């Protein structure tokens, strides 16, 4: 029996573009951000100066990675005023749109791990090492403790995200080996291993955006046909079930889990348009329940 291709029904229903619109938007966003950083060193067009740790756009707008800023503070360093302002701007921004949008929409390592996941599916590679998803929080704690003990931002020297961006700007060098190791790890050893289980950057941003306003909601969850494509495509599939399967159980349709990356792939692959972007306050358990069902539920 031929295996049903994930998202095939969505492609048939919505067309290829419609079934990949958020994926394409993410790749455009990631490429545009990288291009802005590369324009200066390669073409002497300095729209953005710096890197993902700290940048200055048009010599006016500072943006600081709050994770790097926190490590710096714990290491006993006193950041410049612009660095603190840049960190505050990013914190407010991610409070609104969700901290882990960084992972899906900004991180240069995301296309690498996505490619590994895509190849793993196409090659039919089965089996996966098991590491608890909570491990990333322990690694996050260790990176912060390392800053305290060493008085340096030591993690940033080996952070694959930072190494890849520096390598793309200044020449990859040894960064190739780190990126290749993560790609092979995700491909052969552990499905979504780095981003989903180990990366402390994603762990930090999940905490930062825990109460963010922008969320994905299964607003039409009663139309779900249980094809499971959203679970297969989601980098954090454990976040879907409470919102999608909570109808009639007092659980609203909004995905409130901190580790949702707002990547939009569940929206793309759903042929029934169950998912959409919304806000966390639209989380009444009756949302997504047919009027008759809602009335019956409320009358008891």
N, C-alpha and C positions, 0 to 999 in steps of 0.2 A: 504493500500500500504506500502510495506517495505521500510524504509528509506535507501537511498544509503549510504554506509559506506564511510566516507571521506578517500581518498587515495586508495580506492579499485582498481580503474583503473590503478593506478601507480604500485600497487603490481602485478596485472595481467601482465602488460607490462614489468616491470623491475625486478620482483621478490621481495621477502620481504626485502632482504638485500639492493637491489638497491633503494627501496622506503624508506629506513630508514638509509642510509649510513651516512648522516650528523648528524642525531640524535644520532646514535651509537658513532660517532666520538666525539661528545660533551660530552656524558656520560663518555667515556674513559678519555677524557681530564680533566673533573671535578674530576673524581675518582683519577686520577694520581696526580693531584695537591693536593688534600686532603691527599692522602697517603704519599706524600713527607713531608707534615707538621706533620703527625702523626708518622712517622718513628722515629723521635727524642724522643718525650716523651714516646712512647710505646716500642721502640726497641733500644733506644740509638744509632741510626744511624742518625747522624746529617748532612744530605745532605742539608736540608733547616732549618734554625733557624728563629723563629719568627712567624708571622701570616700575614694575608692579608693586615694589616695596614703597616707593615714593616717587611721585611725578608732579610736574608743574605744567599745566596746560595753558598755552598762550600767555605765558609768564604771569598768570593771574590766579588760576584755580589750582590749589594744592590738593592732592589726594594721597593719603597714607594708608597702607595696609595696617588695620588695627592689630592684627596678629603680630606683625613685626614691631609695631609700636609698643605693644604689651611686653614683648620679649626685651625690648630696649629699656623700658622702665624697670623691669625686674632685674636687669643686669646692672642697674644703678646709673644708667645714662640719663642725661637731661636733654630731651629732644628740643629742637628749635621750635619757636612759636608756630611757624608755618606747618611743621610736622604735626603738631597737636591739632591745629585747625583742620588739616587734611584728614586726620584720623576721625575727628568729630563728624565731618561731612560724610565720610564713608559709613560710619556707624548709623547716622540718621537715614542715609539712603538705603542701607540694607535692612533697617528696621521697617521701612515701607515696603520693599519689594521682596524681602526674604534673603537671609544671609547666603544660602547655598545656591542662589542664582550665580554667584561667583564661579562655582564649580561647573555649571552648565553653559554659562554665557561668556565667561572671561578666561578661565584657566586654559593655558596653551597645551596642557597635558591631556585635557579632556578628549580632543580628537584622536589622540594616540590610544587611549584606553577604550574609546568607542570603537575604533577600528579593530582592536583585539577582540572585543565582544562580538562584533559583526562576523569576523573570520571564524571565531569559535563556533558560532551558530551555523555558518555555511559549511564548515568542515565536519560538523556533527561531533565535536569533541565533548565527551561525556565525563562525568566525575569531576570533583573539585575538592581541594583541601578545605578543611573547615576551620575558620577562625572567627570568633565572635565579633559582631559588628561593633560591640562596645570597646574593642581593642584600640580603636582610633582615639578614644578619649584617654586611655592610659598613655598612649604615645604622646598625645597632646600635653598631658600633665608632665611627662618626662622632658619634653622640649622646654617647657617653662621652668622646670626645676634646673635644667641644664644652664639656662640663662642666669639663674640666681647663683649657682655654684661656680660658674666660670667667669661671670661678669662680662660675657660676650653674647652676641646673637649667634651662637654656634650652630643652631639648627639650619640657619639660612645658608650656611656653607655647603650643606648636603641636601637641602630641600630640592626634590626633583623639579618642582614647579619653577623655582627661582633659577635653578641650573639651566633648565630648558630655555627660559626667556633670555637669560644672559648669553647662552650659547647661540641662540638665533641672532642676537644683536652683534655679538663680538666674535663669533666662531664657536662651534659646538665643542670641539676638543673632547675632553673626558665626559662631557654631558651626554654624548651619544651612548656610552655604555650604560649609564643610569637609565636613560629613556628606553633603550632596547631591553634592559633587564625587566623593567616594569611591563613593557609590551609582552614579552615572553611569559612573564609571571601570570598576567591576566589571560593570556591565550592558552597556556598549557597547564598551569598549576591551579589557579583559583579564579572562578568567574567573578568579574568585577572586584577583584581582590584589592587593588590599591585604593581606588576611590571609595569603594563601598565598605571597606573593613579596616584599612590601615592609615589612610592619609590624615594627619593631624590638622591640616589646613581646612579640609572639609568639616572636621569635627568642630573646630573653632567657629567657623561661619554658621554651622547649625545652631550653636548656642547663641550667637549674635542675632540670628534672625528668628529665634524661637517664637516670638510674638508678632511677627511681621503681618502686615495687612493683606498683601497680595497673596492669594492662594489659588490652587487648583481645586475645583469643586466638581463632584459627580452629580451635577444638577439634574440630570435625566437618568438617574441610576435605575429606575424601574424599567428602562428600555434595554438594559444590559442583557446580552444573549449568552453570557458566560463563555465567550470565545477564548478568554485568557490572554489575548494579545497585549493588553495593557500591563499585565504582570510580567510577561516575557520581555517587554521592551524597557520597562522601568528600571533605572539603575538602583533604586531603593524600593523594591516591590512590596516590602512589608508595610509601607505607608498607605497603600491603596485600600486594603481590605476593610478597615473600620469605616471609611467613608462610603465605599461602594456597596458593602454588604450589611450596613447598619440599619437599613430601612426597616421600620417597625420595631426597632430595639432601642429607641431613644437616642440614637447617634445620628448627628447631622451629616450632610453630604460633603462638607468641606474637609479637605486633607489638611489637618492641623499639625501633623508630625514635622518636627524640626528638620528632619533629613530629606524632605522633599526638595528637589533642586529646581522646581518650576521649569523643567526643561520642555514641557509641552508634548513629549512624545506619546503620552497616553491619549492626548487629544488627537494627535495625528493618526494613530493606528486604529482608533475606534470607529467602526463603520456606522455606529448608531449615534454618534455625537453625544455620548454620555457625559464627557468631560468638557469643561471650559474654564477659563480664568475668571476668578471672582475675588471676593474679600472674605476675611475670616468671620465677619459678623453675620453672613448669610448662612448660618449653620443650624437653623431650626430643624429638628428631626423630621418635620412634615415636608421640608423642601425635597422635591423629587418624588414625593409620594402622590399617587393619583387622588383627586379630591374625595372620591368615595372612601378610599382607604384611610385618608387623613381624618375624615369625619368620624369613621368608625372607631379609629384609634383614640380620638380625643373624647369620645362619648363614654369611654370606659375608665 
